[in-house]
Amino acid sequence: MAQEDLRICLPPLAQDDQFYTEKKRLSDSRGLRYEFMLPVSLSSDEITKVFNQIIHTARLIHMDEIELYFVEDEEFGPFSPRNEIGSLNLILRKIDCLLRTASQQAIQVLQDLRSITLLKLSSVGTNSEAVDQMVIDESLNNTEEDNILLTWAENNGVRSRLNIARFKGAGRGLIASDDLSVGDVALEIPESLIISEDLIVGSDMYNAIKDLEIMTSDTMLTLWTMQERFKPDSKFKIYFDTLSDNFFTGLSFGIEALAALEGTLLFEELMQYKEHLRQQYDMLFPMLFSDYPDIFKKEIYTWDRFLWACELFYSNSMKVVFTDGKLKTCLLPVAGLLNHSLCPHILHYGRVDPTTRSLKFPLSRPCERGQQCYLSYGSYSSSHLLTFYGFIPKGYNYYDFIPLDFDAADGDSSAKSQHMVRRTQLSKSNGSHTYGLPYKLIVHLRNALSCADLTDSASDGKETDREVLEAILSIFNPMLEELGPSDGPAWESSSWDVKLALEFKELQRIIISSVVASCNSGLELLQL
Ligand SMILES: C[S@@+](CC[C@H](N)C(=O)[O-])C[C@H]1O[C@@H](n2cnc3c(N)ncnc32)[C@H](O)[C@@H]1O
């Protein structure tokens, strides 16, 4: 009966989504729906079929720029752990909403759909390629410092179902103290314990520097932190005391590590960021020393301490939307101990709940007791994570790509067309159609080289494709040469920064070699 049909609606593509046009094109070409009618008499097989249709739409809604670039026409996902977790959580929210008012018969169908969704969620990340496998360093666990921090946090209103543990190569992290399910709040930080620009307003420092043209709220917070860190009566003393004396990010790379990166894009980027920070410091000091000697003490505001504070904010801060609607950079005691994963447990956070006036960290996929609970810092490439966080995630990072800028086909050099490649063996399409390389890149080059279209006759297409593959090789072979041979196991004994630089170079080598290998096997195919 019609009145017993269940209606599940996914949100239509948002017109203000910056990728609306591309998503709409894909959605139309795939005939995706946003409304699903489920008769309550559906069998389990039929429910699974409907679930598959719903997840295809949810995945498209959640696609980001990189996923949209690399998607093949016949590819329906999963596209990345982040996309999958976001999509399954959207479906779960819709089901839970309907369950509140569902009839007895409808409840059964919704429960079946919910079980399928939860099953899928628990299987995300079981493929080891996608997951960071960190090893607990038992020798360093249960330190007095960790207990003091957790007790202080609890006394100040933090609610946590997580404990501190130490991990080889990653420092501290948080592990589940009991089995946590999807939707459970793993951690809740009261607004009063969030360190943001709001703490500075009204202070002497604030009144002195707020009108300076070069001052931003982030810079003010950095300067405040440099001082607050050493105040014996600071409300946050226990938190500051647990912070590391050094952050070991790419911004602290020494000369040898930078030299090891020469020839990579990252080398240029690191040099620019370092230069930018130095310029920022030079604009502030000695000017603030002479204008406000009572507030800015020379021994506190040294270059090394400024760099320390910048690295603290880059690697430990989060952007939070407060109840006044403002987005602010914040330091969050305890939450700042969550490590990053390509396959995170916590994906949706960052908005202060107006009812509880707290920031909650709910789980988007289950986390068993004793397992590390991971956050997603964002869809970041390894070069970004190395620069600002000082690590390269283990496993396949979907956001590691090498950008390629081509002049527009009409010769207008001001109009660039942005393309990219990533490790090709993970391309879903390894047939001769695109040789395992991104479809959009191949089409662009086919058009640029001789306007051959994808459905042209075999012989013409072959000649164009040969030129396309040779053009790609002419870009990537020199890159591979520039990187030189693999550095071998000797780097294991190098200093932390050289090790990280060489690890990054090895990652670049893997991506570039895979592109070269795809081109070469494509050329062989074309000779057949
Ligand atoms: C927000 S803090 C997390 C807590 C930190 N591990 C600690 O001991 O204070 C971010 C820092 O943790 C480390 N980290 C986070 N995720 C990591 C990962 N997946 N692998 C290695 N290190 C990681 C990096 O040093 C990064 O700069």
The ligand as an ORCA input file, in Angstrom:
! r2SCAN-3c Opt
* xyz 0 1
  C      47.595     17.394     17.290
  S      49.104     16.680     17.704
  C      48.652     15.064     18.193
  C      49.294     14.667     19.493
  C      50.772     14.415     19.441
  N      51.033     13.076     18.962
  C      51.433     14.624     20.804
  O      52.203     13.772     21.217
  O      51.189     15.661     21.390
  C      49.787     16.514     16.101
  C      51.137     15.850     16.066
  O      51.014     14.454     16.319
  C      51.858     13.698     15.460
  N      51.008     12.880     14.586
  C      49.677     13.027     14.368
  N      49.218     12.078     13.541
  C      50.270     11.316     13.204
  C      50.437     10.184     12.348
  N      49.427      9.655     11.700
  N      51.683      9.659     12.245
  C      52.741     10.196     12.910
  N      52.644     11.273     13.721
  C      51.423     11.825     13.867
  C      52.681     14.710     14.683
  O      53.857     14.950     15.377
  C      51.795     15.947     14.706
  O      52.504     17.138     14.579
*
